[in-house]
Amino acid sequence: MTDSTITAYDFVELGEGLAETLTRAAEEQVERAVQILEQTKAMAEIIRTQVQAQATQIAEMNERFNAFGVHMLDAHRLLNGEQVPAAGERDAGGAADRGGAVSPITAAAPGDIPHPPRRRPVQGANGSGELHRPVGADRSDSRGA
């Protein structure tokens, strides 16, 4: 009889030890999970801050790019003798107004903007004005032998 009582006691003690070990391991995992959660929340906040800063920079860059495009379009129109719309007007393409931005091209008097000099045609190596010749063409044709 003593053997069966000792065996039953060992079995209960073993079961309680196993349950205690599993509970302790689960609590350690929960503690580690809470640490990971806190680290993840901190990292997410850093990412949100960086994304907001980048979004602000991108918005500013887009505004500068659009203003540059307006200035380039005004310069193109002015050099081609076209009417340059005033700030706040819509152009012929239906583009939205410029939000009050005044292009330096629009603000300048027509005589104040220098026109680029006309360029002479580029001369080829043979002086003929040809920059290239078709593949298979005889070289003696363009040299003026």
Helices and strands as residue ranges (DSSP letters): H 2-79, H 104-107, G 110-112, H 140-143
